[in-house]
Amino acid sequence: MNLVEATRALQRRVRDTDADNIDRPGAVDLAPALRELLQIHAHRYYVLDDPVVADAEYDKLLNYLERIEQRFPDLRTPDSPTQRVGGPALDRFEKVTHPDPLLSLSNAFDEAGVHTWYERCRKTLAGSFGDVVPTLTVEPKVDGLALALTYVNGLLDVGATRGDGRVGENITANVRTIASVPLRIPVNRDELGKADVPGAFEVRGEAYIKKSDFRAQNERLAELGQKVFANPRNAAAGSLRQLDPNAVAERPLSFMAYSIGPATGDLPDSQIQRLQWLKQVGFPISEHVKMYEGVEDAVAYCRRWTDARDELDYEIDGVVLKIDNIEYQDALGAVSNAPRWAIAYKFPARESTTTLVNIVVNVGRTGMIKPEAVLEPVEIGGVTVSQATLHNEDYVVSRDIRIGDTVAVKRAGDVIPQVVKPILDARTGDELVWRMPQYCPACQTKLVRLPDEADYYCMSADCPEQFIRLLEHFAARGAMDIEGLGSKLAVTLAEAGLVQHLPDIYRLTRDDLLQLEGFADKKADKLLQGISASKKQPLSRLLFALGIRHVGKTTAELLVTRFHTMHELASASVEDLTAIDGIGVVIAESIVDWFAIDKNVELIRNLEELGVNLEEHQATGNGRLAGLTFVLTGSLSLFTREEATLRLQALGARVTSSVSKKTDYVVAGENAGSKKDKAVELGVKILNEQKLLEILDA
Ligand code: IVH
């Protein structure tokens, strides 16, 4: 049995037994197995930097072991992974013994866990301080590598990794290359020569790589033909562990301070004031630290970050709650390797591993054929995932993803889950290599791959699958918005032969619908009402609904700023179309080609005869933002990019796709990449979504 299989087997056993009610024989059986496996995984993660399970899976097993050991303390062994903070230090660097161990954090996986923790703190404090409601700080938990930086007389003396918490590695030369780590702290002395900072103190914080830097670094590594990193955390760890500081200097490492370790002089007596002090003397600290009186609002803030974490340009895997008052912290103390006064509220992980059961292909409304992964269902970030995208043939082939593989699956925000890579160590040899089928699975037409495109297409105009997809799209929200006509009914209507062309929707009768299963008078009438109402949708909606290649919502909206009727648009030339800002040749040609097809002209004529509206008279904006040019980049979460575009345009702004000196503002959403970099380079102002919203709502 290989490592991944062994892990799966253990995960199954863990899933079937409740750690808090486990009986002794069960615990005696499970604990050593868990310990051994966790040690192997920890070694891969901390030392080899090559994990084969997702962090959350590891955390879950570790948490389970901790609970067993709590129930049967005599089963705890000194070498249990619960008894240490991280992996052992590598031999290549000199070892440093931390004067005060760098502790780990206990985890809460849900809000109840935070409440329980807080109440326990209050109970413990009650003995010495009475019934207090301790103030909390909440800080993002940056997912990087813990560092301890010792300053002597204001100068950076030693930079060390955490190692196992007690002994780390001396990586001072590497730490010095991190631009955000101050090499010297300003020291002011009074008349007696007494300094205003302690003679020696240790700053603790996290070394990490920003998401944007990570992408750029991977691109560079790939160009050089070197191994790319799986995620920013691995990139930070791998970069810092290089023996040549010059090579480290080329890596885009950042640092964020979160606490002060041992110090020889006086320091402020609350966490928040210490952070402020750190900031004042030159350390980067999080700009998102908040203070709360009591736990309720703190928990609300934690919850907010679960969704908002994508807005940050660095990875966070949770938020850390700390009792703010240092006197309280001291009174609470620590258990084995974690302080009692802090807890990490961990987000549900968004990456996991599972088995790729099969690869199927789907036909889209434009005939595009997409491979899709059928997965052994797996829970990722609170959602059960059983399908994931594989993008296209090249994606599968270049990553050597095979049917039967154990694969890493990622779900980011509301993005469709995707298969990231196969876990090669889990290969048994029974996996099957997959290739794109040659014929359309729906109509058996030979598939073609267009030059310069990664996708295959079914070019048949009569492909039933394509039509079903088109029908779904036509009726969808944002398009004609026909309530009650979803995917399921689209299939039923098409298969029953009731709707064979789009105009047939508007020919449906009550009797037609009543013959369908599940349709009674009321439901039929409601659908017919919805269909009828959709006839009044503005032209831009209809244009989008028709599924013309490259005509998305925004393009459709742009088109109607110039062409107010379908007939005007139908007779437009490529030149007429490209005269619209934001419409390029590819889109223009696609539109002209579409109207050149007789069947499409007939389709429009039929829709018109059936009473569907073919007009839209938009006021062209000469508003508040006239003369300003915006570029939107990254994914937005407060509104869709289309909405943002339309709202900006409605106020008279221009929205273009590339950044130049003429650009006034770049709105950077999640994972903004090269456009944001370009903006920085050109000195173009960068706005976040919140700012954009303020401008729009002003
Ligand atoms: S407090 C003594 N604060 O998380 C308390 N840790 O899982 C331990 N981390 O080793 C440190 N952001 O590397 C603290 N704002 C933050 C943090 C943070 C990230 C890391 C740190 C620690 C690990 C524990």
Boltz pocket constraint, residues with backbone or C-beta under 6 A from the ligand:
constraints:
  - pocket:
      binder: B
      contacts: [[A, 102], [A, 103], [A, 104], [A, 105], [A, 139], [A, 140], [A, 141], [A, 142], [A, 143], [A, 144], [A, 145], [A, 146], [A, 147], [A, 205], [A, 206], [A, 258], [A, 259], [A, 320], [A, 339], [A, 342], [A, 344]]
      max_distance: 6.0
